[in-house]
Amino acid sequence: MILDSVRRLLRRGAITHLERMVNKMHPADVANVLHHLHTPQEKRTVFELIKVEGNKAQVLAEMDEGDVTEILADVSSAEIATLIRNLPDDDQAYILTSLPEERSQEVLRLMKPEESAEVKDLLKYEPQTAGAIMTGEYFALPANTTAGEAIRKLQQGEPENVFYVYVTDKEEKLIGVLSLRQLLQVAPDRTLGSMITKDVISVTPDTDQEEVAKQVARYNLLAIPVVEKDGKLVGIITVDDIVDVMREEATEDMLKMSGTKIEEEETIMTSSILNAVRMRAPWLLTNLFGSMISGLILWFFRFTIQEVVAIVTFIPVIAAMGGNVGLQSSTLVIRGLATGRIELSDVRKVFLREVTIGLLIGLLCGVVGLAVASVMHINLTLGLVVGVAMLCALVVSTTTATITPVVLQRYGIDPAIAAGPFVTTANDITGCAIYLSLATAFLSYIK
Amino acid sequence: MILDSVRRLLRRGAITHLERMVNKMHPADVANVLHHLHTPQEKRTVFELIKVEGNKAQVLAEMDEGDVTEILADVSSAEIATLIRNLPDDDQAYILTSLPEERSQEVLRLMKPEESAEVKDLLKYEPQTAGAIMTGEYFALPANTTAGEAIRKLQQGEPENVFYVYVTDKEEKLIGVLSLRQLLQVAPDRTLGSMITKDVISVTPDTDQEEVAKQVARYNLLAIPVVEKDGKLVGIITVDDIVDVMREEATEDMLKMSGTKIEEEETIMTSSILNAVRMRAPWLLTNLFGSMISGLILWFFRFTIQEVVAIVTFIPVIAAMGGNVGLQSSTLVIRGLATGRIELSDVRKVFLREVTIGLLIGLLCGVVGLAVASVMHINLTLGLVVGVAMLCALVVSTTTATITPVVLQRYGIDPAIAAGPFVTTANDITGCAIYLSLATAFLSYIK
């Protein structure tokens, strides 16, 4: 509804109205409206209406990368440097990585050294790792600080969001953690060192963000500390950023499963059409050649087909059913591996389960196939061939669909990427091969 | 690794070892180990090793529903009542809903009225709504409380996790909110009413949990208040529960897209095989009949096929490519709608974009098809028919794949459910129809 009003005001050129409206909105809502406006020009017009500089910066921090790129395309590097200077370091890093490399370097040069030091540290890390999404702004104190002193520090402001108090030694190594609540409930003269939890769940800067999300979800954390291999505390990742990571990773997995090689969810709508084609084409071409193998199999059996043309009726049926049952199995396994519901050590159990399911569904569909084929072509032998081929195809299909993601995972390849292409194509091919071999073997009875 | 050790100790019957180990583990880790053990018997053995009652309860709260059901199957209702009595109300509700209806009623009867009052309230709400996942344990104070008084209240304990201070009027209506940090930074004699933010983002008890997650993610909240239509505050939902909701919803969507009607992710491994077949069969049978329509089309064109059997080579190719390109488009649209990246008002833009992509990919695959068909069968006309059919099939396929989820969403049907079955089957059918009609039309030239 907000979006519709903004569009209407834009169309009418009612800029004063629009300006009043935009400046009353939550930055996240402004970011959302900007995302849904159609042209970069419209986006920039609305963005420029935000009066308070800090709000502008917050809107940028809430936007998708693609939108940030579009909106900042015309803004000078000096302006960007001023705009983002008061943002938390992780938001700065996010905006800078959305810009082309040379531009972000220029912005960094234009920032004061003391303003850019922290964000420069973050930019060193690989994208999608703990290091790249953490913030260097956390609340850490030495072990001999008293609770009273800690509370006073807290009251002085900075950092903005405090979830836990981290306790470090002289070398900044993390030795323990306590919650804000614990801090408030003890006598003011107690030292932090005497009340910390020492088994701290933490990650290293190179931990994959998906793994970070798993840890935070499993242990219900509000923030997770990032420590170097030597134990030095270098940052924290807060749960609100984890929420974004989870959404992003789920999207990525779904798109990968449908054979779209996509790195960032934001590119769904903002990347150029040619770019989209480039991201989708690799699997499609793989699949094109894969399905041609099915075609070759049919060609190989062309004399069977010519002799009993009724056989063609069930080619699409067996091919489709193999693909579908396989897709269900591989989705279950891929998702289970991604969420940790299935571990590699459960594989045998899952495998037996899926194969049994394939067998039961195969029997069900096989009987239906047998019935339809027998009645339609008044040919019981063809019906039997269809039924048995269906059963075999579905069992083979659940088998490959369960094994493929597990094997890929074991070799360190993301199972979501390859399940789609491999499994669908493989099942098409085996389905056709099984069906036509059977039909050829029993050709003299079918005729 | 923990899991492997537990399994080894179980196998060796080294119960004392195992007991020591289990009692040192984080409840979430115990829950994870229990999930991966193979038999209900093993799960119960390990669960009974937990000595502290409170830890037992926490492990239950961290487990999947299916696991809870299995583990509590042998535990008496009276024991369950004692076990869960000190858990937060939302965790109690979670465990009770995992039990069969009569059992959970029995447990409620066995709890003291003052212990069961809150959880009974929660159980009234529909599953997967804000009401069902909220907790009644939040920190709410009247507007005339001073900051000093509020801090004292906080120091007395209860409720356990405080994210925000909610300020209510005499009728318990929510009038504003402030952060813990704000509370700590003002003079102790200031009243809460003078420092609250009044525009509170909230949900009602019947809001769908997916919508709650969207709000929490969009506004980076740590907790969201749940208020009745008349403004009365009845509960809050904290971000750690939202993290679980997000994982669950993403899994649900993926499984729905692969045609598995699954309600709870936990059923992936724990539901019975027959149950799994029941959940997967509906789409498979729809698809079985759908693909038979493709078969009927081939049967209808059997004379064409018999005359130029080379035509069969490209049937699987065109059917598969239509399905694949369609799956990519529908996944993009479904996921975009689910995350709010695409809104219904963006439809025209997305539609034009997808159709253009379909056209480009169609051209690309069409040319490959043309080339292969011409060379393989030394028949340029067949090549042209294959190429043109491919192009048409892919454009039709992106079109239906983009429109179907949008139409379903508009009519209030979850787009994820139907995109798989409808789109794949429809594309198979139209692909076959287009290809064979074209081939028949140009039959005299192909021969």
Interface residues (C-beta under 8 A of the other chain):
Chain A: L3 D4 R7 H26 A28 D29 N32 H35 H36 H38 D64 I151 L154 Q155 G157 E160 N161 V162 L180 R181 L184 Q185 I201 V216 A217 R218 Y219 N220 L221 L222 V239 D240 I242 V243 D244 M246 R247 A250 T251 D253 M254 L255 M257 S258 G259 T260 E265 E266 I268 M269 I273 L274 A276 V277 R280 A281 W283 L284 L285 N287 L288 G290 S291 M292 S294 G295 L296 L298 W299 R302 I305 Q306 V309 A310 V312 T313 F314 I315 P316 V317 A319 A320 M321 G323 N324 V325 L327 Q328 S330 T331 L332 I334 R335 G336 T339 G340 R341 I342 E343 S345 D346 K349 V350 R353 T356 I357 L360 I361 L364 C365 V368 G369 V372 G420 T424 T425 D428 C432
Chain B: L3 D4 R7 H26 A28 D29 N32 H35 H36 H38 D64 I151 L154 Q155 G157 E160 N161 V162 L180 R181 L184 Q185 I201 V216 A217 R218 Y219 N220 L221 L222 V239 D240 I242 V243 D244 M246 R247 A250 T251 D253 M254 L255 M257 S258 G259 T260 E265 E266 I268 M269 I273 L274 A276 V277 R280 A281 W283 L284 L285 N287 L288 G290 S291 M292 S294 G295 L296 L298 W299 R302 I305 Q306 V309 A310 V312 T313 F314 I315 P316 V317 A319 A320 M321 G323 N324 V325 L327 Q328 S330 T331 L332 R335 G336 T339 G340 R341 I342 E343 S345 D346 K349 V350 R353 T356 I357 L360 I361 L364 C365 V368 G369 V372 G420 T424 T425 D428 C432
